[in-house]
Amino acid sequence: MLRRSLFLLATCALATTASAESWVPAWFAPPIGYEPAIKDALGRPYDNETVRQTVRIGSDGAVIRLRLSNELGDAPVAIGGASILRLDAAGHPVDGSLRKLMFAGQPGAILPAHAPMLTDPLPLAVKAGETLAVSIHYAGPATVAAHAQMVDIAGPGDFTDRTEWPAPRRARAGGIVSAVEVESAKPVVLVAFGDSITEGAGASPGKGMSWPDQLARLLAKDRAGQCWAIANAGISGNRLLHDGRGPNALSRFDRDVLAVPGATHVLILEGINDIGKVSDPARQDQQVSAERIIAAYRQLLARAKARGLRVIIGTLLPYEGAAYADEAGEARRQSVNRWIRDNARLFDAVVDFDGTMQEPGQPGVMRLSDQIGDHLHPNDAGYGRMAAAALPVILAQGACRQ
């Protein structure tokens, strides 16, 4: 009996070791919705065309899978084929790297309305910092209610088996891939949840210079931070309480934070777009008070805690001089930041992005050397300053076992 018990214990230990690796996000882009009228937009649905979407990998892995999102779409989307390939440092396809993606063993699939779909796991070693290109063939008309980004479009027809495309069209349109996930032993996943300042608006395109990207690299250099994976759930123009670009934060929180594989922590930095002055007379009801913003934070906090996540919150950055700034908005910003500081005990940690990004002697102004000139968005250096401010706060969570 003792021998059998020891055998069972050993078997359980082996099973635990074998399942130690789990899926974590290596790239993330929350769905926004169909946007036919944005700058540089394609302006119409896809129709028997192949669309190539570029993704920058943030975590190492030996096996990957992709998450396709039709969660904001009202009609099914037919996928005729899909493939993935590596890009070199210049953004050119690497010869011999193209691999087909499958769905339950089939080359295509139909994504139901309001649903996501995962590809089959694919053995493919990836490294943080490398860039992949995903090609999706839309077998018929497809209104892709996803995260709008610059994509390449070829057609009519299926070009997923080709490395080079003849005369592709470049346009801003929906990229149906909302996440790349890797099998990883990293046990800690931070979701950076916010608006354009989290997504990285104003950063050098294609270089991974948002503050979550730069934070991930800082963590990777520190032995105490190497167990972290980061998902960037920022949406430019997003708001806490009203739909802007993308659904409001309260409505998208479950999908874009709580449903992220392996999520253990969330860092919330959102509210400046709620504070900004509403100039449209027809939308004056959307000018919200500091009290309503604080109530939204309390909602996000309660929902995250109910799912066992640790919650970090960031103070709102200075924005004097921005297009929608005014004295009343600054008073609201100060009230919100004061509440965050006075109630830090409610959260697992606070990152003082406000203090970090103030122009010396002008606390209401974003550091002039660290912004792009619109007084709202940091530049690469500014995002680096934000990442450096967040680093000790994240490391103090003590999540990585030495």
C-alpha positions in Angstrom: 0.0 0.0 0.0 2.8 2.4 0.9 4.6 1.6 -2.4 1.4 2.4 -4.3 0.9 5.6 -2.5 4.4 6.7 -3.3 3.8 5.8 -6.9 0.7 7.9 -7.0 2.4 10.9 -5.4 5.3 10.6 -7.9 2.8 10.4 -10.8 1.0 13.5 -9.6 4.3 15.4 -9.3 5.2 14.5 -12.8 1.8 15.6 -14.1 2.2 18.9 -12.3 5.7 19.4 -13.8 4.4 18.5 -17.3 1.6 21.1 -17.0 3.8 23.8 -15.6 3.8 25.7 -18.9 0.6 27.5 -19.8 -0.6 30.0 -22.4 0.4 33.6 -21.9 -0.1 36.6 -24.3 2.9 37.5 -26.4 1.0 40.2 -28.4 -2.4 41.7 -27.7 -4.7 44.1 -29.5 -8.2 44.4 -28.1 -11.1 44.7 -30.6 -12.4 48.2 -31.2 -15.2 47.7 -33.7 -15.7 48.4 -37.4 -14.3 51.8 -38.3 -14.8 52.6 -42.0 -14.2 56.4 -41.7 -10.9 56.7 -39.8 -7.8 58.3 -41.3 -6.3 56.2 -44.1 -9.1 53.7 -43.8 -9.9 51.2 -46.5 -13.5 52.4 -46.1 -15.3 49.2 -47.0 -15.5 45.5 -46.0 -13.0 43.0 -47.3 -14.3 40.8 -50.1 -12.4 37.7 -51.3 -9.1 39.4 -50.3 -6.1 38.4 -48.2 -5.0 40.7 -45.4 -1.5 40.7 -43.8 -1.2 41.9 -40.3 2.1 42.5 -38.5 2.6 41.6 -34.8 5.6 42.2 -32.6 6.3 39.4 -30.1 6.8 40.2 -26.5 7.5 36.8 -24.9 9.6 33.8 -25.9 7.8 30.5 -26.6 8.2 27.2 -28.5 4.5 26.8 -29.4 2.1 29.5 -30.4 -1.6 29.9 -31.2 -3.6 32.9 -32.4 -6.8 34.4 -31.2 -9.1 35.8 -33.8 -11.9 38.1 -32.7 -15.3 38.7 -34.1 -16.6 39.6 -30.6 -17.8 43.0 -31.8 -19.1 41.8 -35.1 -22.8 41.3 -35.9 -22.3 38.8 -38.7 -20.2 35.6 -39.2 -16.8 35.9 -40.8 -15.6 33.2 -43.2 -11.9 32.5 -43.1 -10.7 30.7 -46.2 -7.1 30.2 -45.1 -4.5 31.6 -42.8 -0.7 31.5 -42.5 2.2 33.0 -40.5 5.8 33.9 -41.4 8.8 35.7 -39.9 9.9 39.2 -40.9 13.5 40.3 -40.8 14.8 43.5 -39.2 13.9 45.4 -42.3 10.4 44.1 -42.4 10.9 41.7 -45.3 9.6 38.1 -45.3 12.1 35.5 -44.3 12.4 32.8 -47.0 11.2 29.4 -45.9 9.5 30.6 -42.8 5.8 30.5 -44.0 3.6 28.1 -42.0 -0.1 27.3 -42.5 -2.5 27.9 -39.6 -5.2 25.4 -38.9 -8.6 25.4 -37.2 -9.6 22.1 -35.7 -7.4 20.5 -38.3 -9.0 22.4 -41.2 -7.5 25.2 -43.2 -10.5 27.5 -42.8 -13.2 28.3 -40.3 -16.3 30.4 -39.8 -16.2 32.8 -36.8 -19.7 33.2 -35.4 -21.0 36.7 -34.6 -19.9 38.0 -31.2 -17.3 35.2 -30.8 -13.5 34.7 -30.7 -11.7 31.6 -32.2 -8.4 30.1 -31.5 -6.1 28.5 -34.1 -4.7 25.1 -33.5 -1.4 25.2 -31.5 1.6 25.5 -33.9 5.1 24.4 -32.9 7.0 27.5 -33.8 9.9 29.0 -31.7 9.5 32.7 -31.2 11.7 35.3 -29.4 10.7 38.5 -27.7 11.3 41.4 -30.1 10.9 39.5 -33.3 8.1 40.4 -35.8 5.7 38.0 -37.5 3.2 38.6 -40.3 -0.2 36.8 -40.2 -2.1 36.5 -43.5 -5.9 35.9 -43.5 -7.9 35.1 -46.5 -11.5 36.3 -46.3 -13.5 34.0 -48.4 -16.3 36.4 -49.1 -17.5 39.9 -47.9 -16.3 40.4 -44.3 -16.9 43.4 -42.0 -14.1 43.0 -39.5 -15.0 44.6 -36.2 -11.4 44.4 -34.8 -8.5 46.7 -33.8 -7.8 49.0 -36.7 -4.2 49.1 -37.8 -2.0 49.4 -40.9 -2.4 46.2 -42.9 -1.5 45.0 -46.4 -4.3 43.8 -48.7 -4.0 41.6 -51.8 -6.7 40.2 -54.0 -9.0 39.1 -55.2 -8.1 35.6 -54.1 -6.2 33.6 -51.5 -2.5 34.6 -51.1 -1.9 32.9 -47.8 0.5 30.4 -49.4 2.7 33.2 -50.8 5.6 34.9 -49.2 5.7 37.9 -51.6 2.6 39.6 -52.8 2.0 41.3 -56.1 1.3 45.1 -55.6 -0.4 44.9 -52.1 -2.5 47.8 -51.0 -1.6 49.5 -47.7 -4.5 50.8 -45.6 -5.8 51.2 -42.1 -8.4 48.5 -41.5 -9.4 45.8 -39.0 -6.8 43.2 -38.0 -8.8 40.2 -37.0 -5.9 38.7 -35.0 -6.4 40.1 -31.4 -3.7 38.1 -29.7 -0.7 35.8 -30.2 -0.3 33.4 -27.3 2.7 31.3 -26.5 3.2 28.3 -24.2 5.4 29.6 -21.5 6.6 28.9 -18.0 6.1 32.6 -17.0 3.6 32.5 -14.2 2.8 36.2 -13.9 0.8 38.2 -16.5 0.2 42.0 -16.2 -2.5 43.5 -18.3 -1.9 47.2 -19.1 -5.4 48.6 -19.4 -5.9 52.1 -20.7 -6.2 54.5 -23.6 -3.8 55.9 -26.2 -1.1 56.6 -23.6 -1.1 52.9 -22.9 -1.5 51.8 -26.5 1.5 54.0 -27.3 0.1 56.8 -29.6 3.0 59.0 -30.7 5.7 56.4 -30.2 7.9 55.4 -33.2 5.8 52.9 -35.2 6.9 49.3 -35.3 9.6 49.6 -32.7 7.8 48.6 -29.6 8.2 51.9 -27.8 5.0 52.1 -25.8 5.5 52.2 -22.0 4.3 48.5 -21.6 6.7 47.4 -24.4 9.6 49.3 -22.7 8.6 48.0 -19.3 8.6 44.4 -20.6 12.2 44.9 -21.8 13.3 46.4 -18.5 11.7 43.4 -16.6 13.5 41.0 -18.9 16.8 42.5 -17.9 16.2 42.1 -14.2 16.4 38.6 -12.7 13.5 39.5 -10.3 11.3 40.5 -13.3 11.9 37.7 -15.8 8.7 35.8 -14.9 6.5 38.6 -16.2 4.5 38.7 -19.5 2.7 41.9 -20.4 -0.5 42.3 -22.5 -1.1 45.8 -23.9 -4.9 46.4 -23.7 -4.7 50.1 -24.5 -7.1 51.6 -27.1 -6.5 55.1 -28.4 -9.5 57.3 -27.7 -11.0 54.9 -25.2 -13.0 56.2 -22.2 -14.1 54.8 -18.9 -17.8 55.6 -19.0 -18.8 56.3 -22.6 -18.0 54.6 -25.9 -15.4 56.4 -27.9 -12.9 54.4 -29.9 -13.9 50.9 -28.7 -16.4 50.1 -26.1 -16.2 52.0 -22.8 -13.7 50.5 -20.3 -16.4 49.3 -17.9 -18.0 47.2 -20.7 -14.7 45.8 -22.2 -13.0 45.0 -18.9 -14.1 41.3 -18.7 -13.0 40.5 -22.2 -9.8 42.6 -22.4 -8.5 41.9 -18.8 -10.3 39.2 -16.9 -10.3 36.8 -19.9 -6.6 37.2 -20.8 -4.9 33.8 -20.3 -3.0 33.7 -17.1 -3.8 37.3 -16.0 -2.6 37.9 -12.4 -2.2 41.7 -12.3 -3.8 44.7 -14.0 -2.4 48.2 -14.2 -5.2 50.7 -14.9 -4.4 54.1 -16.5 -7.5 55.5 -18.0 -9.7 58.6 -17.5 -8.1 61.5 -19.2 -10.5 61.2 -22.2 -13.4 61.4 -19.7 -11.9 64.5 -18.1 -11.2 66.3 -21.4 -13.7 69.0 -22.3 -16.7 67.9 -24.4 -17.2 70.6 -27.1 -20.1 69.0 -28.9 -23.4 70.5 -27.5 -25.2 67.3 -28.3 -22.8 65.3 -26.1 -22.7 67.5 -23.0 -24.2 64.7 -21.0 -20.9 62.9 -21.5 -19.0 65.5 -19.5 -18.5 63.4 -16.4 -17.5 64.5 -12.9 -14.4 63.4 -10.9 -16.8 61.5 -8.6 -18.1 59.4 -11.5 -14.6 58.6 -12.7 -13.7 57.5 -9.1 -16.8 55.3 -9.0 -15.7 53.7 -12.3 -12.3 52.9 -10.7 -14.1 51.3 -7.8 -16.1 49.1 -10.2 -13.0 47.9 -12.0 -11.2 47.3 -8.7 -14.1 45.2 -7.3 -14.4 43.1 -10.5 -10.7 42.4 -10.7 -10.5 41.5 -7.0 -13.4 39.1 -7.4 -11.4 37.2 -10.0 -8.3 37.2 -7.9 -6.2 39.8 -9.8 -3.9 42.2 -8.1 -4.8 45.8 -9.1 -2.2 48.6 -9.7 -3.5 52.1 -10.6 -1.7 55.0 -12.3 -2.2 58.6 -11.6 -3.4 60.6 -14.7 -0.7 62.5 -16.6 -0.5 66.3 -16.9 -2.4 67.6 -20.0 -2.4 71.4 -19.8 -2.2 72.7 -23.4 -4.0 69.7 -25.0 -6.8 70.4 -27.4 -9.5 69.4 -24.9 -7.9 70.9 -21.8 -9.5 73.6 -19.6 -9.4 74.7 -16.0 -12.5 72.6 -15.0 -10.9 69.5 -16.5 -7.7 70.2 -14.6 -9.6 70.5 -11.4 -11.2 67.1 -12.1 -7.8 65.6 -12.9 -6.4 66.9 -9.6 -9.4 65.5 -7.7 -9.0 62.1 -9.3 -5.3 62.0 -8.6 -5.8 63.2 -5.0 -8.3 60.4 -4.5 -5.9 57.8 -5.9 -3.1 58.9 -3.6 -5.4 59.2 -0.5 -6.8 55.8 -1.1 -3.7 53.9 -2.2 -4.4 51.2 0.4 -7.4 50.1 -1.7 -5.0 49.0 -4.4 -2.1 46.7 -4.5 0.1 49.5 -5.7 0.1 53.0 -7.3 2.4 54.2 -10.1 2.7 58.0 -9.9 2.8 58.7 -13.7 1.6 62.3 -12.9 4.6 63.2 -10.8 6.9 61.4 -13.2 5.8 63.3 -16.3 5.4 66.8 -14.9 7.5 69.6 -16.4 9.7 71.0 -13.7 8.1 74.1 -12.2 4.8 73.5 -14.2 3.1 70.6 -12.6 0.0 70.8 -14.9 2.2 70.5 -18.0 3.6 67.3 -19.5 7.4 67.3 -19.7 8.1 69.3 -22.8 11.2 67.2 -23.8 9.2 63.9 -23.3 6.1 64.6 -25.4 5.2 64.8 -29.1 4.0 68.4 -28.9 0.3 67.9 -28.4 0.7 68.1 -24.6 -1.2 64.8 -24.3 1.0 62.0 -25.6 4.6 61.1 -24.6 7.3 60.5 -27.1 9.6 57.5 -27.0 11.6 59.0 -24.2 8.5 59.9 -22.3 7.2 56.4 -22.5 10.6 55.2 -21.4 10.3 57.5 -18.3 6.9 56.0 -17.6 8.3 52.4 -17.9 11.1 53.3 -15.5 8.6 54.7 -13.0 6.5 51.5 -13.2 9.5 49.1 -12.9 10.1 49.3 -9.2 6.4 49.2 -8.5 6.1 46.0 -10.5 9.2 44.4 -9.0 7.9 45.2 -5.5 5.0 42.8 -6.2 7.5 40.1 -5.5 5.9 37.7 -7.9 9.0 36.1 -9.3 10.5 33.3 -7.2 14.3 33.4 -7.2 
